[in-house]
Structure formats: structure tokens, C-alpha cells
Amino acid sequence: MIQLIYKPSVYKFNTCKEFAEEFNVGKGDLVLSNEYIFKPYFGGLNLPVTTIFQEKFGTGEPTDVMVETIMAEAAKTNYKRIIAVGGGTVVDIAKVLSLRSTGNVDDLYAKIPNLDRDCELVIVPTTCGTGSEATNLSILNRTRLGTKMGLVSNAMYADSAVLIPELLHDLPLGVFATSSIDALVHAVESSLSPKATAYTKLFGYKAIEMILCGYRRIVAAGNTKESRIAESENFLIASNFAGLAFGTAGCATVHAMAYPLGGVFHVAHGESNYVLFTAVLKNYLEIQDAGEIRVLNQYLADLLDCSVETVYDELEKLLNHVLPKKPLHEFGVKKEDLQMFTDSVMKTQGRLLANSFVPLDDARILKIYTEIF
């Protein structure tokens, strides 16, 4: 059994200038980013690169249509290296751009896992959540199927993952909240996964500790921009740790059940995960209260200074200071949608359901959706 997949070389720089100099960023590089990120941090460096700004091709999380349009634009450029500077959307698209393809996303899914890389890939995350710089998958909204699905292949690992805490300093509260909660879910799900190992749990549990202790310090300081800036490096590293953990052990039911909510109602990925998070854990516990979930709950209780019996309630109390949790109906979900969500999960998310702490059938999936409606 594989213990830890550790593909990209990981770098950390204090500033974007240091990164650009060491990586000789310039001619032959295609930078995929957002204009509001690239110009303040890289614009003054006068780098002779080709840029594609993702927001000019659509807003929100990546869809098959958006990706295909960007692929067509990138095909006009003679680039040797792709540098992704952005959040989850930019990173996921850049991974797809680095593949040899016909320009059709459905063709890529049909070829999984036999995909081929076409150029060097460098990923510079600007949020503290996806951990995608360390993994071999992209999550795309397949509009033709009505759900999000992972595109997975060893060809999608970056060559280099670059952490620059400076890039998090202007992160809006909403993006900080949804991305960091996403990292927390990555860490928890990978630690409970049947594929978890001593190595993945080392990174996963440490990420949980860094995130929860960071939240407590931020909340104690009034959740100000200054308090979040002070935690930038801590959260960026925690997100990377969580990415290393789930890159090997995988995510599970929380992500599987969150994808229809994100795909149909366009709820941010981290927020849709949070809506499902503790409900899934409570249902795991109803089925089996022994094994790794007992270890996890004691670990959480120690970090939150509470009893094991109240640990999920205390966890939600802390997270609600960062991002208030909403029931499904507040996103526009209707009762009749719950069965549709359940059917979609059972049909399209087998890869993730296989990583559940305990097996869940369609009745249990529907029960969880109903509980959070």
C-alpha cells in the first residue's frame, strides 16, 4: 500500500519578486491568473510573459465551457511553461492546460487516467484552501452532466508548488473563510479515509491543529484583517499539508455530497463543504463510534477545550465565527431536490464515496441531506 505521494518540489518565498528571480520568470512562460492578483503583485516587475486572466472567460468556479474557451486561447500561444497564480479555479484550469488534448474536456474525462503532460507546470496558490498545488486532480463543473467531477491523473501533478504568504494579505474575509474551511475538511476526510497512512495522518492532523488554533487566535483578536494577515503563512502551510494528506488518502463523503450543491446552485466549494461537514461526521459516528473517528474526536476535543460528547457543536461554534453556516433551503434548494442530489452522488461520485470512513448507502445520503435542509 502506498504511504505518501509527494510529487512537486515545494518552495517558499517571502515576496513575489524573490520567486520571479529564482524561477527566471519571463519569455516562454504563460501565466494564468486573475488581473486583480497579477497586477498588484507582479505588474511592477515588468516580466516579459504572456498572461491569460481567467475572469475574462467567466466567473465562479471552473466549468467545462470556461476551460474549453481558455484552452482555445492558450493554443494561440507558443509557451513552454505554465505558471498558475491564483485560487482553486485558476489552479484547476492550469492543470488541464498543461495536458495534451483535443481541446474538449469530455475527451479528457474519457481518457482517465491515461493523460499526458504537454509542458512544465508551476503552481502558486493565492488562497489557503485547495491544497491543489500538491495534488493530481482538477475539479470541474461538468455542465453537460449537472455536477462537479474530479479529473484525475498522475500527469496533472505540478513540477513545482510555490508558497508566497504575501499573496494572502489582501484575501477577502469570505474567500479566506471558505478556502480555509475547505483545507480543514481535506485534513479531516483524509485522516478518516481507509487509505490513510501514518504519513498522511502526520500531515492531516497537523493541518487540523494549525487551522483550528489559527481560527481561535483570529477570533480572539476580533477577526480583523490584521489578525488574518498575521496567520497567512500558518494557513498557507496548513493548506499545503492538507493537500499532501488528501493527495494520497483522498477526500470522501463531504466532498461527494457537496458537489451537487456547488454544481447546481453555484455555492462556493468551501462553503458547500461546510454545510455538509459535521452532519456527515455525526452520521459516521452513528454507524461506528470506534476506530479512527474516536481518535479524531479526542484530538478535536483537546484542541477546542471541550468534551468529546460536545465536540462537533463546539467545532461549529468556532467555524461560525469565521463563516456562518446556512441550511440548504437558504441556497434555494427545494425538498424535491434532495432525492436528485442523492441520485447524482450515487451515480457520479463513487471515487469519493469509496473513501468514506464507513460505507454509506443512498438512504443514508438522503438522510444527511434532509437533516441539513
C-alpha atoms as a printed R data frame, in Angstrom:
    type eleno elety resid chain resno       x      y       z
1   ATOM     1    CA   MET     A     1   0.000  0.000   0.000
2   ATOM     2    CA   ILE     A     2   1.372  3.390  -0.979
3   ATOM     3    CA   GLN     A     3   2.200  5.550   2.036
4   ATOM     4    CA   LEU     A     4   2.687  9.080   0.667
5   ATOM     5    CA   ILE     A     5   2.723 10.599  -2.810
6   ATOM     6    CA   TYR     A     6   4.982 13.641  -2.770
7   ATOM     7    CA   LYS     A     7   5.427 14.816  -6.343
8   ATOM     8    CA   PRO     A     8   6.004 18.587  -6.641
9   ATOM     9    CA   SER     A     9   9.062 20.277  -5.214
10  ATOM    10    CA   VAL     A    10   7.753 22.762  -2.629
11  ATOM    11    CA   TYR     A    11   9.253 26.257  -2.408
12  ATOM    12    CA   LYS     A    12   8.518 29.199  -0.120
13  ATOM    13    CA   PHE     A    13   9.403 32.834  -0.762
14  ATOM    14    CA   ASN     A    14   8.660 35.973   1.209
15  ATOM    15    CA   THR     A    15   7.816 38.008  -1.889
16  ATOM    16    CA   CYS     A    16   6.719 37.557  -5.487
17  ATOM    17    CA   LYS     A    17   9.895 39.325  -6.621
18  ATOM    18    CA   GLU     A    18  12.059 36.646  -4.974
19  ATOM    19    CA   PHE     A    19  10.051 33.926  -6.723
20  ATOM    20    CA   ALA     A    20  10.246 35.611 -10.150
21  ATOM    21    CA   GLU     A    21  14.006 35.989  -9.861
22  ATOM    22    CA   GLU     A    22  14.772 32.437  -8.721
23  ATOM    23    CA   PHE     A    23  12.438 30.862 -11.289
24  ATOM    24    CA   ASN     A    24  13.609 33.165 -14.115
25  ATOM    25    CA   VAL     A    25  10.017 34.009 -14.983
26  ATOM    26    CA   GLY     A    26   9.906 35.524 -18.465
27  ATOM    27    CA   LYS     A    27   9.773 34.695 -22.167
28  ATOM    28    CA   GLY     A    28   8.153 31.345 -22.934
29  ATOM    29    CA   ASP     A    29   6.036 31.447 -19.773
30  ATOM    30    CA   LEU     A    30   2.242 31.522 -19.905
31  ATOM    31    CA   VAL     A    31   0.864 32.949 -16.664
32  ATOM    32    CA   LEU     A    32  -2.730 32.048 -15.887
33  ATOM    33    CA   SER     A    33  -4.019 34.322 -13.161
34  ATOM    34    CA   ASN     A    34  -6.567 36.999 -12.267
35  ATOM    35    CA   GLU     A    35  -5.830 40.565 -13.229
36  ATOM    36    CA   TYR     A    36  -6.645 41.834  -9.730
37  ATOM    37    CA   ILE     A    37  -3.994 39.459  -8.341
38  ATOM    38    CA   PHE     A    38  -1.341 39.642 -11.029
39  ATOM    39    CA   LYS     A    39  -1.098 43.407 -11.491
40  ATOM    40    CA   PRO     A    40  -0.585 44.454  -7.832
41  ATOM    41    CA   TYR     A    41   1.975 41.746  -7.094
42  ATOM    42    CA   PHE     A    42   3.700 41.119 -10.444
43  ATOM    43    CA   GLY     A    43   2.800 44.089 -12.644
44  ATOM    44    CA   GLY     A    44   5.642 46.268 -11.374
45  ATOM    45    CA   LEU     A    45   8.226 43.575 -12.156
46  ATOM    46    CA   ASN     A    46   7.765 44.094 -15.940
47  ATOM    47    CA   LEU     A    47   8.016 40.384 -16.687
48  ATOM    48    CA   PRO     A    48   8.023 39.510 -20.425
49  ATOM    49    CA   VAL     A    49   5.382 36.797 -20.032
50  ATOM    50    CA   THR     A    50   2.135 36.010 -21.805
51  ATOM    51    CA   THR     A    51  -0.875 36.368 -19.499
52  ATOM    52    CA   ILE     A    52  -4.373 34.937 -19.584
53  ATOM    53    CA   PHE     A    53  -6.743 36.360 -16.988
54  ATOM    54    CA   GLN     A    54  -9.336 33.763 -16.045
55  ATOM    55    CA   GLU     A    55 -12.142 36.190 -15.163
56  ATOM    56    CA   LYS     A    56 -12.346 37.350 -18.788
57  ATOM    57    CA   PHE     A    57 -13.700 33.906 -19.680
58  ATOM    58    CA   GLY     A    58 -16.302 33.542 -16.931
59  ATOM    59    CA   THR     A    59 -16.837 33.972 -13.212
60  ATOM    60    CA   GLY     A    60 -17.074 31.491 -10.376
61  ATOM    61    CA   GLU     A    61 -15.619 28.021 -10.196
62  ATOM    62    CA   PRO     A    62 -14.376 26.301 -13.379
63  ATOM    63    CA   THR     A    63 -16.843 24.780 -15.819
64  ATOM    64    CA   ASP     A    64 -16.172 22.626 -18.843
65  ATOM    65    CA   VAL     A    65 -17.281 25.514 -21.088
66  ATOM    66    CA   MET     A    66 -14.933 28.029 -19.422
67  ATOM    67    CA   VAL     A    67 -11.993 25.635 -19.587
68  ATOM    68    CA   GLU     A    68 -12.521 24.824 -23.252
69  ATOM    69    CA   THR     A    69 -12.608 28.536 -24.122
70  ATOM    70    CA   ILE     A    70  -9.354 29.161 -22.229
71  ATOM    71    CA   MET     A    71  -7.761 26.126 -23.844
72  ATOM    72    CA   ALA     A    72  -8.550 27.601 -27.259
73  ATOM    73    CA   GLU     A    73  -6.998 30.925 -26.235
74  ATOM    74    CA   ALA     A    74  -3.871 29.249 -24.838
75  ATOM    75    CA   ALA     A    75  -3.449 27.274 -28.066
76  ATOM    76    CA   LYS     A    76  -2.633 30.552 -29.822
77  ATOM    77    CA   THR     A    77   0.473 30.910 -27.621
78  ATOM    78    CA   ASN     A    78   3.828 29.183 -28.050
79  ATOM    79    CA   TYR     A    79   4.542 28.548 -24.362
80  ATOM    80    CA   LYS     A    80   6.981 26.167 -22.717
81  ATOM    81    CA   ARG     A    81   5.847 26.549 -19.104
82  ATOM    82    CA   ILE     A    82   2.544 27.341 -17.404
83  ATOM    83    CA   ILE     A    83   2.617 29.312 -14.169
84  ATOM    84    CA   ALA     A    84  -0.689 29.351 -12.293
85  ATOM    85    CA   VAL     A    85  -1.047 32.240  -9.846
86  ATOM    86    CA   GLY     A    86  -4.450 32.104  -8.222
87  ATOM    87    CA   GLY     A    87  -7.051 30.244  -6.231
88  ATOM    88    CA   GLY     A    88  -8.724 26.930  -6.904
89  ATOM    89    CA   THR     A    89 -10.313 27.949 -10.193
90  ATOM    90    CA   VAL     A    90  -7.045 29.156 -11.728
91  ATOM    91    CA   VAL     A    91  -5.075 26.167 -10.440
92  ATOM    92    CA   ASP     A    92  -7.593 23.605 -11.687
93  ATOM    93    CA   ILE     A    93  -7.697 25.198 -15.137
94  ATOM    94    CA   ALA     A    94  -3.895 25.410 -15.342
95  ATOM    95    CA   LYS     A    95  -3.589 21.687 -14.680
96  ATOM    96    CA   VAL     A    96  -5.908 20.991 -17.603
97  ATOM    97    CA   LEU     A    97  -3.976 23.423 -19.830
98  ATOM    98    CA   SER     A    98  -0.774 21.516 -19.112
99  ATOM    99    CA   LEU     A    99  -2.234 18.344 -20.667
100 ATOM   100    CA   ARG     A   100  -2.023 17.200 -24.263
101 ATOM   101    CA   SER     A   101  -5.607 17.414 -25.506
102 ATOM   102    CA   THR     A   102  -8.042 17.971 -28.349
103 ATOM   103    CA   GLY     A   103  -9.473 20.989 -26.576
104 ATOM   104    CA   ASN     A   104 -12.538 19.062 -25.406
105 ATOM   105    CA   VAL     A   105 -12.991 18.424 -21.676
106 ATOM   106    CA   ASP     A   106 -15.249 15.388 -22.163
107 ATOM   107    CA   ASP     A   107 -12.451 13.718 -24.170
108 ATOM   108    CA   LEU     A   108 -10.083 14.185 -21.222
109 ATOM   109    CA   TYR     A   109 -12.510 12.565 -18.762
110 ATOM   110    CA   ALA     A   110 -12.929  9.664 -21.196
111 ATOM   111    CA   LYS     A   111  -9.155  9.073 -21.202
112 ATOM   112    CA   ILE     A   112  -8.690  8.988 -17.385
113 ATOM   113    CA   PRO     A   113  -6.127  8.029 -16.124
114 ATOM   114    CA   ASN     A   114  -4.203  7.841 -19.410
115 ATOM   115    CA   LEU     A   115  -3.497 11.539 -19.837
116 ATOM   116    CA   ASP     A   116  -0.203 13.077 -20.986
117 ATOM   117    CA   ARG     A   117   1.545 16.271 -19.955
118 ATOM   118    CA   ASP     A   118   2.486 18.804 -22.589
119 ATOM   119    CA   CYS     A   119   4.661 21.302 -20.657
120 ATOM   120    CA   GLU     A   120   6.156 22.226 -17.297
121 ATOM   121    CA   LEU     A   121   3.676 23.359 -14.620
122 ATOM   122    CA   VAL     A   122   4.335 25.698 -11.680
123 ATOM   123    CA   ILE     A   123   1.528 26.406  -9.196
124 ATOM   124    CA   VAL     A   124   1.452 29.448  -6.900
125 ATOM   125    CA   PRO     A   125  -1.688 29.329  -4.699
126 ATOM   126    CA   THR     A   126  -3.241 32.618  -3.575
127 ATOM   127    CA   THR     A   127  -5.766 31.126  -1.145
128 ATOM   128    CA   CYS     A   128  -5.306 28.890   1.875
129 ATOM   129    CA   GLY     A   129  -7.673 26.097   0.992
130 ATOM   130    CA   THR     A   130  -7.449 23.958  -2.097
131 ATOM   131    CA   GLY     A   131  -4.067 22.367  -1.435
132 ATOM   132    CA   SER     A   132  -4.337 21.678  -5.162
133 ATOM   133    CA   GLU     A   133  -0.694 22.615  -5.706
134 ATOM   134    CA   ALA     A   134   0.149 19.244  -4.136
135 ATOM   135    CA   THR     A   135  -2.429 17.034  -5.875
136 ATOM   136    CA   ASN     A   136  -3.077 15.380  -9.218
137 ATOM   137    CA   LEU     A   137  -6.683 16.372  -9.793
138 ATOM   138    CA   SER     A   138  -8.834 19.210 -11.033
139 ATOM   139    CA   ILE     A   139 -12.467 19.693 -10.071
140 ATOM   140    CA   LEU     A   140 -14.627 20.955 -12.926
141 ATOM   141    CA   ASN     A   141 -18.342 21.646 -13.119
142 ATOM   142    CA   ARG     A   142 -19.457 19.396 -15.953
143 ATOM   143    CA   THR     A   143 -22.420 21.466 -17.055
144 ATOM   144    CA   ARG     A   144 -23.469 18.793 -19.513
145 ATOM   145    CA   LEU     A   145 -23.915 16.381 -16.578
146 ATOM   146    CA   GLY     A   146 -25.064 18.882 -13.927
147 ATOM   147    CA   THR     A   147 -22.442 18.079 -11.296
148 ATOM   148    CA   LYS     A   148 -18.818 18.627 -10.354
149 ATOM   149    CA   MET     A   149 -16.374 15.820 -11.012
150 ATOM   150    CA   GLY     A   150 -12.693 15.245 -10.483
151 ATOM   151    CA   LEU     A   151 -10.311 14.884 -13.425
152 ATOM   152    CA   VAL     A   152  -7.519 12.716 -12.030
153 ATOM   153    CA   SER     A   153  -4.185 11.612 -13.495
154 ATOM   154    CA   ASN     A   154  -0.545 11.447 -12.452
155 ATOM   155    CA   ALA     A   155   0.129 13.706 -15.454
156 ATOM   156    CA   MET     A   156  -1.554 16.527 -13.518
157 ATOM   157    CA   TYR     A   157   0.992 16.869 -10.724
158 ATOM   158    CA   ALA     A   158   2.800 20.203 -10.788
159 ATOM   159    CA   ASP     A   159   6.565 20.236 -11.148
160 ATOM   160    CA   SER     A   160   6.835 22.962  -8.508
161 ATOM   161    CA   ALA     A   161   4.500 24.253  -5.797
162 ATOM   162    CA   VAL     A   162   5.376 27.763  -4.626
163 ATOM   163    CA   LEU     A   163   4.113 29.234  -1.339
164 ATOM   164    CA   ILE     A   164   4.216 33.037  -1.030
165 ATOM   165    CA   PRO     A   165   2.372 34.266   2.112
166 ATOM   166    CA   GLU     A   166   2.409 37.838   0.733
167 ATOM   167    CA   LEU     A   167  -0.260 36.800  -1.789
168 ATOM   168    CA   LEU     A   168  -2.775 36.150   1.003
169 ATOM   169    CA   HIS     A   169  -2.569 39.617   2.540
170 ATOM   170    CA   ASP     A   170  -5.463 41.072   0.528
171 ATOM   171    CA   LEU     A   171  -7.641 37.977   0.687
172 ATOM   172    CA   PRO     A   172 -11.276 38.995   1.391
173 ATOM   173    CA   LEU     A   173 -12.821 37.516   4.532
174 ATOM   174    CA   GLY     A   174 -15.258 35.387   2.521
175 ATOM   175    CA   VAL     A   175 -12.508 33.805   0.428
176 ATOM   176    CA   PHE     A   176 -10.309 33.258   3.482
177 ATOM   177    CA   ALA     A   177 -13.210 31.591   5.294
178 ATOM   178    CA   THR     A   178 -14.370 29.269   2.522
179 ATOM   179    CA   SER     A   179 -10.865 28.282   1.447
180 ATOM   180    CA   SER     A   180  -9.514 27.595   4.933
181 ATOM   181    CA   ILE     A   181 -12.584 25.553   5.890
182 ATOM   182    CA   ASP     A   182 -12.033 23.573   2.690
183 ATOM   183    CA   ALA     A   183  -8.489 22.828   3.900
184 ATOM   184    CA   LEU     A   184  -9.856 21.713   7.269
185 ATOM   185    CA   VAL     A   185 -12.275 19.323   5.549
186 ATOM   186    CA   HIS     A   186  -9.417 17.970   3.408
187 ATOM   187    CA   ALA     A   187  -7.407 17.271   6.553
188 ATOM   188    CA   VAL     A   188 -10.280 15.590   8.411
189 ATOM   189    CA   GLU     A   189 -11.533 13.496   5.490
190 ATOM   190    CA   SER     A   190  -8.063 12.270   4.574
191 ATOM   191    CA   SER     A   191  -7.371 11.328   8.207
192 ATOM   192    CA   LEU     A   192 -10.548  9.219   8.345
193 ATOM   193    CA   SER     A   193 -10.015  7.669   4.907
194 ATOM   194    CA   PRO     A   194  -9.487  3.900   4.645
195 ATOM   195    CA   LYS     A   195  -6.390  4.802   2.578
196 ATOM   196    CA   ALA     A   196  -4.906  6.954   5.374
197 ATOM   197    CA   THR     A   197  -1.382  6.054   6.439
198 ATOM   198    CA   ALA     A   198   0.911  7.131   9.248
199 ATOM   199    CA   TYR     A   199   2.410  9.649   6.826
200 ATOM   200    CA   THR     A   200  -0.850 11.180   5.597
201 ATOM   201    CA   LYS     A   201  -2.181 11.399   9.151
202 ATOM   202    CA   LEU     A   202   1.006 13.168  10.210
203 ATOM   203    CA   PHE     A   203   0.242 15.947   7.712
204 ATOM   204    CA   GLY     A   204  -3.549 15.774   8.152
205 ATOM   205    CA   TYR     A   205  -3.642 16.058  11.938
206 ATOM   206    CA   LYS     A   206  -1.013 18.792  11.937
207 ATOM   207    CA   ALA     A   207  -3.094 20.754   9.416
208 ATOM   208    CA   ILE     A   208  -6.158 20.392  11.671
209 ATOM   209    CA   GLU     A   209  -4.177 21.722  14.617
210 ATOM   210    CA   MET     A   210  -2.738 24.666  12.674
211 ATOM   211    CA   ILE     A   211  -6.127 25.679  11.258
212 ATOM   212    CA   LEU     A   212  -8.171 25.386  14.453
213 ATOM   213    CA   CYS     A   213  -5.545 27.104  16.616
214 ATOM   214    CA   GLY     A   214  -5.237 29.790  13.951
215 ATOM   215    CA   TYR     A   215  -9.007 30.321  13.970
216 ATOM   216    CA   ARG     A   216  -9.004 30.660  17.743
217 ATOM   217    CA   ARG     A   217  -6.308 33.329  17.613
218 ATOM   218    CA   ILE     A   218  -8.119 35.192  14.823
219 ATOM   219    CA   VAL     A   219 -11.464 35.097  16.632
220 ATOM   220    CA   ALA     A   220  -9.840 36.219  19.896
221 ATOM   221    CA   ALA     A   221  -8.369 39.207  18.018
222 ATOM   222    CA   GLY     A   222 -11.771 40.184  16.611
223 ATOM   223    CA   ASN     A   223 -11.421 38.538  13.184
224 ATOM   224    CA   THR     A   224  -9.719 41.617  11.756
225 ATOM   225    CA   LYS     A   225  -7.781 41.840   8.511
226 ATOM   226    CA   GLU     A   226  -4.608 42.327  10.559
227 ATOM   227    CA   SER     A   227  -5.258 39.150  12.553
228 ATOM   228    CA   ARG     A   228  -5.736 37.175   9.333
229 ATOM   229    CA   ILE     A   229  -2.589 38.639   7.735
230 ATOM   230    CA   ALA     A   230  -0.620 37.573  10.802
231 ATOM   231    CA   GLU     A   231  -1.777 33.992  10.165
232 ATOM   232    CA   SER     A   232  -1.114 33.968   6.393
233 ATOM   233    CA   GLU     A   233   1.963 31.751   6.429
234 ATOM   234    CA   ASN     A   234   0.428 29.414   9.019
235 ATOM   235    CA   PHE     A   235  -2.733 28.848   6.954
236 ATOM   236    CA   LEU     A   236  -0.873 28.574   3.644
237 ATOM   237    CA   ILE     A   237   1.359 25.822   5.029
238 ATOM   238    CA   ALA     A   238  -1.610 24.097   6.693
239 ATOM   239    CA   SER     A   239  -3.444 24.072   3.365
240 ATOM   240    CA   ASN     A   240  -0.380 22.524   1.719
241 ATOM   241    CA   PHE     A   241  -0.129 19.891   4.477
242 ATOM   242    CA   ALA     A   242  -3.806 19.028   3.967
243 ATOM   243    CA   GLY     A   243  -3.200 18.792   0.216
244 ATOM   244    CA   LEU     A   244  -0.338 16.360   0.767
245 ATOM   245    CA   ALA     A   245  -2.615 14.282   3.032
246 ATOM   246    CA   PHE     A   246  -5.620 14.037   0.731
247 ATOM   247    CA   GLY     A   247  -3.417 13.727  -2.350
248 ATOM   248    CA   THR     A   248  -2.636 10.215  -1.138
249 ATOM   249    CA   ALA     A   249  -5.524  9.269   1.170
250 ATOM   250    CA   GLY     A   250  -8.295 11.062  -0.716
251 ATOM   251    CA   CYS     A   251 -11.367 13.042   0.289
252 ATOM   252    CA   ALA     A   252 -14.704 11.389   0.890
253 ATOM   253    CA   THR     A   253 -18.428 11.837   1.524
254 ATOM   254    CA   VAL     A   254 -18.383 15.523   2.498
255 ATOM   255    CA   HIS     A   255 -16.919 16.433  -0.879
256 ATOM   256    CA   ALA     A   256 -19.106 13.919  -2.729
257 ATOM   257    CA   MET     A   257 -22.298 15.380  -1.238
258 ATOM   258    CA   ALA     A   258 -21.143 18.983  -1.636
259 ATOM   259    CA   TYR     A   259 -20.591 18.747  -5.387
260 ATOM   260    CA   PRO     A   260 -24.265 18.784  -6.479
261 ATOM   261    CA   LEU     A   261 -24.859 21.851  -4.274
262 ATOM   262    CA   GLY     A   262 -21.942 23.628  -5.912
263 ATOM   263    CA   GLY     A   263 -22.725 22.369  -9.406
264 ATOM   264    CA   VAL     A   264 -26.438 23.236  -9.454
265 ATOM   265    CA   PHE     A   265 -26.673 26.199  -7.049
266 ATOM   266    CA   HIS     A   266 -23.147 27.599  -7.556
267 ATOM   267    CA   VAL     A   267 -22.307 27.648  -3.848
268 ATOM   268    CA   ALA     A   268 -18.586 28.238  -3.200
269 ATOM   269    CA   HIS     A   269 -16.754 24.944  -2.786
270 ATOM   270    CA   GLY     A   270 -15.565 25.574   0.790
271 ATOM   271    CA   GLU     A   271 -18.998 26.745   1.915
272 ATOM   272    CA   SER     A   272 -20.784 23.762   0.362
273 ATOM   273    CA   ASN     A   273 -18.312 21.502   2.184
274 ATOM   274    CA   TYR     A   274 -19.012 23.271   5.472
275 ATOM   275    CA   VAL     A   275 -22.777 22.788   5.049
276 ATOM   276    CA   LEU     A   276 -22.201 19.004   4.944
277 ATOM   277    CA   PHE     A   277 -19.190 18.740   7.244
278 ATOM   278    CA   THR     A   278 -20.422 17.964  10.760
279 ATOM   279    CA   ALA     A   279 -23.607 16.281   9.516
280 ATOM   280    CA   VAL     A   280 -21.513 13.657   7.731
281 ATOM   281    CA   LEU     A   281 -19.270 13.201  10.787
282 ATOM   282    CA   LYS     A   282 -22.293 12.730  13.053
283 ATOM   283    CA   ASN     A   283 -23.684 10.079  10.723
284 ATOM   284    CA   TYR     A   284 -20.353  8.272  10.600
285 ATOM   285    CA   LEU     A   285 -20.439  8.240  14.394
286 ATOM   286    CA   GLU     A   286 -23.988  6.837  14.455
287 ATOM   287    CA   ILE     A   287 -22.798  3.880  12.412
288 ATOM   288    CA   GLN     A   288 -19.420  3.306  14.090
289 ATOM   289    CA   ASP     A   289 -18.071  5.053  17.178
290 ATOM   290    CA   ALA     A   290 -14.749  3.194  17.269
291 ATOM   291    CA   GLY     A   291 -11.503  3.348  15.353
292 ATOM   292    CA   GLU     A   292 -10.047  6.492  13.784
293 ATOM   293    CA   ILE     A   293 -13.137  8.614  14.379
294 ATOM   294    CA   ARG     A   294 -12.663  8.165  18.116
295 ATOM   295    CA   VAL     A   295  -9.029  9.272  17.752
296 ATOM   296    CA   LEU     A   296 -10.116 12.286  15.679
297 ATOM   297    CA   ASN     A   297 -12.840 13.346  18.096
298 ATOM   298    CA   GLN     A   298 -10.488 13.235  21.066
299 ATOM   299    CA   TYR     A   299  -7.925 15.258  19.103
300 ATOM   300    CA   LEU     A   300 -10.551 17.869  18.219
301 ATOM   301    CA   ALA     A   301 -11.819 17.981  21.798
302 ATOM   302    CA   ASP     A   302  -8.304 18.610  23.118
303 ATOM   303    CA   LEU     A   303  -7.795 21.453  20.619
304 ATOM   304    CA   LEU     A   304 -11.190 23.009  21.432
305 ATOM   305    CA   ASP     A   305 -11.018 22.503  25.208
306 ATOM   306    CA   CYS     A   306 -14.322 20.629  25.322
307 ATOM   307    CA   SER     A   307 -15.699 17.149  25.915
308 ATOM   308    CA   VAL     A   308 -15.831 14.516  23.183
309 ATOM   309    CA   GLU     A   309 -19.632 14.484  23.530
310 ATOM   310    CA   THR     A   310 -19.901 18.165  22.542
311 ATOM   311    CA   VAL     A   311 -17.002 18.315  20.107
312 ATOM   312    CA   TYR     A   312 -18.989 18.782  16.869
313 ATOM   313    CA   ASP     A   313 -21.137 21.507  18.424
314 ATOM   314    CA   GLU     A   314 -18.051 23.340  19.669
315 ATOM   315    CA   LEU     A   315 -16.383 22.912  16.292
316 ATOM   316    CA   GLU     A   316 -19.387 24.533  14.602
317 ATOM   317    CA   LYS     A   317 -19.402 27.361  17.143
318 ATOM   318    CA   LEU     A   318 -15.808 28.209  16.239
319 ATOM   319    CA   LEU     A   319 -16.366 27.886  12.484
320 ATOM   320    CA   ASN     A   320 -19.498 30.042  12.664
321 ATOM   321    CA   HIS     A   321 -17.335 32.945  13.837
322 ATOM   322    CA   VAL     A   322 -15.454 32.613  10.546
323 ATOM   323    CA   LEU     A   323 -18.319 31.627   8.223
324 ATOM   324    CA   PRO     A   324 -21.929 31.390   9.467
325 ATOM   325    CA   LYS     A   325 -23.434 28.073   8.430
326 ATOM   326    CA   LYS     A   326 -26.690 28.089   6.460
327 ATOM   327    CA   PRO     A   327 -29.264 25.315   5.864
328 ATOM   328    CA   LEU     A   328 -29.763 24.038   2.331
329 ATOM   329    CA   HIS     A   329 -33.063 25.836   1.783
330 ATOM   330    CA   GLU     A   330 -31.367 29.223   2.180
331 ATOM   331    CA   PHE     A   331 -29.415 28.496  -1.024
332 ATOM   332    CA   GLY     A   332 -32.663 27.927  -2.910
333 ATOM   333    CA   VAL     A   333 -32.664 24.139  -2.565
334 ATOM   334    CA   LYS     A   334 -36.159 22.592  -2.510
335 ATOM   335    CA   LYS     A   335 -37.256 19.378  -0.808
336 ATOM   336    CA   GLU     A   336 -37.639 17.629  -4.138
337 ATOM   337    CA   ASP     A   337 -34.000 18.441  -4.962
338 ATOM   338    CA   LEU     A   338 -32.737 16.206  -2.152
339 ATOM   339    CA   GLN     A   339 -33.534 12.972  -3.985
340 ATOM   340    CA   MET     A   340 -31.971 14.413  -7.151
341 ATOM   341    CA   PHE     A   341 -28.820 15.244  -5.177
342 ATOM   342    CA   THR     A   342 -28.760 11.738  -3.711
343 ATOM   343    CA   ASP     A   343 -29.132 10.092  -7.119
344 ATOM   344    CA   SER     A   344 -26.368 12.304  -8.547
345 ATOM   345    CA   VAL     A   345 -23.967 11.424  -5.715
346 ATOM   346    CA   MET     A   346 -24.592  7.694  -6.034
347 ATOM   347    CA   LYS     A   347 -24.185  7.842  -9.820
348 ATOM   348    CA   THR     A   348 -21.188 10.154 -10.244
349 ATOM   349    CA   GLN     A   349 -19.194 10.259  -7.001
350 ATOM   350    CA   GLY     A   350 -18.161  6.645  -6.491
351 ATOM   351    CA   ARG     A   351 -14.470  7.624  -6.351
352 ATOM   352    CA   LEU     A   352 -15.104  9.756  -3.262
353 ATOM   353    CA   LEU     A   353 -17.709  7.525  -1.603
354 ATOM   354    CA   ALA     A   354 -15.162  4.697  -1.673
355 ATOM   355    CA   ASN     A   355 -13.083  6.747   0.788
356 ATOM   356    CA   SER     A   356 -15.867  7.104   3.377
357 ATOM   357    CA   PHE     A   357 -14.949  6.221   6.935
358 ATOM   358    CA   VAL     A   358 -17.838  3.723   6.783
359 ATOM   359    CA   PRO     A   359 -19.862  2.733   3.697
360 ATOM   360    CA   LEU     A   360 -22.974  4.867   3.137
361 ATOM   361    CA   ASP     A   361 -25.968  3.827   1.025
362 ATOM   362    CA   ASP     A   362 -28.456  6.055  -0.758
363 ATOM   363    CA   ALA     A   363 -30.845  6.051   2.217
364 ATOM   364    CA   ARG     A   364 -28.116  7.421   4.467
365 ATOM   365    CA   ILE     A   365 -27.100 10.049   1.901
366 ATOM   366    CA   LEU     A   366 -30.727 11.227   1.638
367 ATOM   367    CA   LYS     A   367 -30.978 11.260   5.448
368 ATOM   368    CA   ILE     A   368 -27.990 13.592   5.720
369 ATOM   369    CA   TYR     A   369 -29.357 15.984   3.082
370 ATOM   370    CA   THR     A   370 -32.701 16.004   4.899
371 ATOM   371    CA   GLU     A   371 -31.078 16.782   8.251
372 ATOM   372    CA   ILE     A   372 -29.387 19.903   6.895
373 ATOM   373    CA   PHE     A   373 -32.280 21.071   4.727
